[in-house]
Amino acid sequence: MNWFRKRRVTVALGGGSARGLANIGVLKILQQHKIPIDLVVGSSMGSLIGAAYSGNIPIEQMEKYAWEFKAQDITDITMPRFAIMKGKKLESKIKELTNNMKYEDCKIPLAITATDIKTGDEVIFTSGDLQKIIKASCSWPGFFPPVKIDGKLLSDGGLRHSVPVKWAKKLGATFTIAVKVGFAPQKIDENNVFQTLFQSFQIMGEELDKYQSLQANVVIEPNLDNVNQLDFDKAREIILIGEVACEREIKRIKSLLRV
């Protein structure tokens, strides 16, 4: 794909489940200020939001989806084999949120990361079955079963790096804006398996993300200290926090890009 041979401004969108909704607020401000985006690289929740943005789904529509979303929308508990969820409702919700778009529908080049759970390697996609790829990137280990693509068993892209700055560079980005929704330890109910799994999952990639973020030209870090990974009911607040964080950096971004 010739897109990936050009020099470009890239946005690297991090994961973090509900915290990742802050990506919508960041994209909203970048769009309002007419910041040119030539490539989107997304991981986990960032892959879903990145795909919607790349497919030219209006920010207002993304906000509406986020406001209406409930964790129950992707909850289909099963007897554990690979995971505690079947993953069918997740698949259905991804199709709904992205208007069942295909890679060919992308108006902006899109790259998505996932993790090969057999080898531990990161895998990057720039083409293929988009719906399946997003599902793989969003499939938290233990929660959702891994997704088989090209003979690989793939899980959440955030397992290795929540913010895929490395791949932005490898795909030729000359200016990278990283959105780091980060991790803030939360008080958890030790008897709640969902909270325990989420907290453990976030801890794994935190140190790696600190190094990756240093490679970006600008890092946008929404202040999400009071938001945990399952706070989907705080969607309006989370998106606004993303807007505020981007507004703090927008003057510097425009200065560096000379726009």
N, C-alpha and C positions, 0 to 999 in steps of 0.2 A: 504494500500500500504506500503510494508516494507521499501521503500525508506525513509519514513518520521519518522522512528524510529531510524535512525542512527545519529551519531554525524557527523557534516559536516560544511564546509565553505560555506557561503551563500552570494549571492549578492542580495541586495534589490534595485530594480530599480524604481525610482520615475516617476511621470507623469509631465505634463506641456506643453502638446501639442507640438508645434514645438521645444520648449526648451528641451523636452524629447529626441530629437534626439542625444543629447550629450551622452546618454547611449551607443550608438553605438561606439563612440570614446573610452569610458571607457572600454567596453568589448574587443575592439581591442587591447588595451595595456595590459590588463590582460592576454589575449590569447598569445600575443607575448612573455610575460614574464613567460608563462607556470604556471600561478597561478591556482591551482586546484579549480574548482567550483563544489560543490556537490548538490547545490539547488539554484534555481532562484525564487525569489518572486517579482512579478511585479504589478504595479498599473497604470491604464490608459495607456498612451503611453508606460510606462515601461512594461505593460503586453504584448503588441504587440511585442516589441523588445525582451523581455524575451522569449516569445514563439518561435520566429524565431531562437534565439540563442540555446534554448533548443532542437529545432528540427534539429540542425546542419546545418542550412542555413548559408553559408559562409558569413563572415563579408563583403567581397567585394560585394556580392549580396545585402546585406542590405544597404550598402552605395549607390549603384546604384539606388535602389528603392527610397531612401531618396532624392537623387539628382534630380530624375525625378518627384517626387511627387508635386502636386499642390493642393491647397485648393479646387479648383473646382472639383477635383476627388471625393470628398465626399459631394459635395453640391447638394442636390436635394430638393429645397425649396417647401414647401407645405403650405396650409392654416393651421395656428396653431390650434392644439387641445392639444396634449401633448408637442409638440416641433415644431420648425420652419423648421426642416428637416424631410424627410421621413425615412432616415436611411438605405435605400436600397443600396445606393452607398457606404456607409461606410462598410456595410456587404460584398459587392463585393470586395472592396479594401483590407479588412482584409484577405479574402480568397486568393487573389492574392499575398499579401506580405508574407503570411505564407505557400504558396504552398498548401493551403487547408488542412493543417496537422490536425491530430487528437491527443488526449492526448496520445494514444498508440505509437505515433511517437516520443515522447520526448526522447531524449538521456540523458538528465539531468532532474531530477525531477523539476517540475514546479508548483508553486502556484500563484493564481491570486486573487486579491481582487476586490470586488464590494460593492455597498452600497444599502441596502434595503430602498427605499424611503418612505415606509409606516411606518417603525419602526425607521429608522435612524441607524440601526445596520450595522456593517461591516460584510460582508460575504466572506468566503475564500473557494476557489475551488482548489482541487488537482486532480480532475477527472471530467468527464462529457463531454458535447458537447463543445469542445474547441473553435470553431468559435463563438458560441453564447456567451460564457463566456467572450471572448476578447471584443466582441461588447458591452456587458454590461459594462465592466470596462472602455471602451473608450467613453461611451455615456454621454457626458456633458449635464447636466440638462438644459432644455430650448432649446438646439441645437438639440439633438437627443432624440427620444422617449425612455422611459425605456424599458428594455428587461425582459420578463417574463421567469423565470426559477424556477422550483419546486414550483410554486405558489407564488413566490416573484417577485415584480417589482423592478428591479435593474438598477442602474445608475452608473456613474463614480466612480471608486474605490478611486479616490483622494478627494472625498467629505469629508471623515473623516480624512484620512492621505495620503498625497501624496507619502510619502516614507514608505513602509510597513515593517518597522523594527520590530514592535511588533509581526507580524506574523512569521517572520524569527525565532525569539526567541521561539515562541510557537511551531513551527515545529521542534525544537531541534537544531537549529544552535548554534554552539559553537564559531564561529567566523563570524561576519557579516560585510560586506563591503556595506555601504549605498551610493547610488548616489542621491544627493540632488540637483536637477536642480533649486529648489527654486523659489522665486518670487521677482521680482524687479518692483516696481510701474512704469508704463509707462505713458507718456503723451498720452491721448486718445482724440478722437473726440467725444464730448458729444452727437453728433447726430448719431454716429455709434453704433448700437445695439450690433453688434458682439464684438467690443472692450470693450464695457461696461460690457457685460455678462462675458467675459473672465476675466477681471480685478476683478470683484466681486467674481467670482468663486475661483480665486487664493488667494484672501485675506482670505477667509473662513478657509482654512486649514493651513495657514502659522504658526500661534502660536502653533498648535498641532504638526506640523512637527519639531519645534525647540526642543520640549521635546523628541519626538521619536528618533531623530537623536543622542541624547546623549547616547542612549542604544546600538549604533553600536560600533564596535571595531575601525573601520576606516570610516570616512565620506569624500567622494569625492564631492567637491562643484565646479563645473565648473563656471567660471566667465562669466555669461550671462546677465550682466547689460544692455547691448545694444541690447538685443534680446527679442522680445515679443512673446506671445503665437501663433501668426499667421504668424511668419516669416519663413514659409517653404522654401521660396526662398533663405534663408541663410543656407541651409542644410550643405554645405561643411564647412562653417565657424563654425557652431554649433558642428559638429562632431569633428573638429580639436580642438575646445575648450575643449571638453570632453577628448580627448587624452592628451592634456597639463595638465589638472587637475589630471588625473590618473598618469601621469609621475611624478608629484610632490609627490605623496603618495606611489609610487611603492616600493621605498627602504624600507620604514617603513613596508609596507605590507609583503614584503619578509622576513624582520627581525622578525616580529611577528610570521609569519607562519614557519620560519626556512626553507625556500625553496630557 
